[in-house]
Amino acid sequence: MRWRMRPRLTPIWKAAPISARSSSRSRRDVGAVQIAILGLALLSLGLSAWTIRRDVPLVWEWAVPAPLPRGEAPLFRTVLDYTAPAGDAHSPGIVLRGDGYSILWFEGSQEARADVDIVGVDIGPGGVSPLTERVTRGALSDAFEPRQLVVTLGNTVQNDGAPDALYTTAVSVGGWAMASVADVRMGPDGPAWARKLNLSPLLNRSFLVKSPMVALADGSHALPAYFEMGRTYGALVRLDGRGRVRDMRRMAGPMKPIQPMVVPLDAKRAVAFLRNFDTGAGRLLMTRTEDGGQSWDTVRETDMPNPSAPVAALGLGAERILMAVNDDAGDGGILNLTLSEDGGETWRHMHRLEAGGGDARYPMMRALPDGRIVLTYSIGGKSGIRVHEFNLSWALGA
């Protein structure tokens, strides 16, 4: 007789304790997860509260510079008249140094092309240095954290909040509408470290720079910037001592305002002049703040003709502003030095810098510690760079 083995069946009443033990273990696991989540939430809240408590509130007051000395004898001289051997040389910036200053601009076959780098010269007691590369696309790509491709470079300004530092307009894909603002720390041989400022939720794209930074009373600095994609606007970007973005306030209006040039008038008041990016533009734009830059009036047109071009301006104290401006809507080659004595409402011509018949645009103007003023701009349809030095005796003379 063969015996057939039958499977042994465990009675239901004997299997129940195993299921109960599993259920109990599952409840303990779920409870542990909930406790861990609660602990992380409490830790996050604690860190946030600690950060808020340690955070130093922003001071919304301008650091108004001391009035410039007028100087004795009038001084005016051209210290650089450069023409690129080929292609474009455009949008010069002024970088102040202890023994003089540097002029930096972007140069290549054509604006926004993949062979454009930042080049420049140093100007000081010894004259003008040879032209050298300052920020190349490859060097900036390597310096970025995290590393990323840079296909072209544009407007560059000095980072007044850190030594040997720049803010440059960098493009990794597309054109200017896809640009970002790069915080670049320079070493002896070029960029040593770089990161992109976090300014836009749109993949952090479409922000550019053009004008010098503005100092605040608490020792921090603000960076004038602008958003160029779609509905354009100017912006004032507040930064802390480590270069982190703390706040950003818009300068917006019914036009297409870009490239703000900010001039403080006193601790609370300032005026910003902006280019109208609209192709049919014929007037310079303006906005004002009465609370140290926290809020800006709706951008409006001024009476100043302008062929959709940026300006350079310098506050002289007592409501006086010196401005280099293209003030002929039909001729971008006319560049004048003008003076306002009522905070930018009315202007009078002081000197004609360029008489037309070409293209003289993108001026930048900064004061040196000894009272001299440096003015630079592009000439010849973006084919060259011109630099002048002068004092107030010349600027305010007949």
C-alpha angles and dihedrals in degrees: 000000000000119000118218114211114231121205113254112241120209112222115247092239090059095048094054097083091058091053090047091052090051092049091049091050091049091051090051091050092049090048091051091051091050091049091049092050091048090049092051091048091051090047091051091049091048094050091047091051090047091050093048091048092050094043114107112223116241118258109225098205129110122235097229110208121234115263115272118250112251094223127218112260119027112262128198128153138154109232100177133028106170131174120189114240088232138352127005133342107179150154103025121205129199120230114191118220134181094254099034134307144284130232114214128185140160118258135183144111092299138346114283093011125135094254098059119119136165113261133171154159134236118232122197145120090312094055128244121340123222116276112267138174112261106174119014126187092242095048092048091048089055093046096052118105105239095026114246141169119268114197100176142358135218145167113013130192135178119266099227091187096068136034118257093004137133140187111220134178108244130185123201097171133009123356138300093310087064096045127125133202111249122205102214125190110201129220129189092277101036136285112010098176135359143176136176119252112244100237109133135044087210094090085297090282140137100041120125138172134221114151133064122269123263123230122230128210093248091060095258126115138227125216120215107222139158141216113227107181119095110324100025125208142167121245141196109217116201115210133188128225092277094051096255118146108250101171143348128206123194130229102203140159144148091287127064103265119188140155100037118205107202121204119182115217098185138336093298108019128074138157127216124202117205139188118240106232091197111114091227094052119133104163138064115246129227142188133178138208128204098183106058096275099309091118134014131204119248107282111256139181120263127209090254113110112228134172094222093283134136123247137215119224139178128196114231098183130254093061092303119136128182113207136183106208144164096233101173111085091203101045121050090185094072112092121175136185107227136182132215121192097182103059097276103312098110132020141195130198117253104170138357108230099179124018099205134250092113136037122281111170147136098055123189124191130187136168122239122220092253093057099260117132122221119208124183134171144159120270139188098033094310092314100114150015129238126193128192132184122202142150134231092260088065096036095052096038125103 
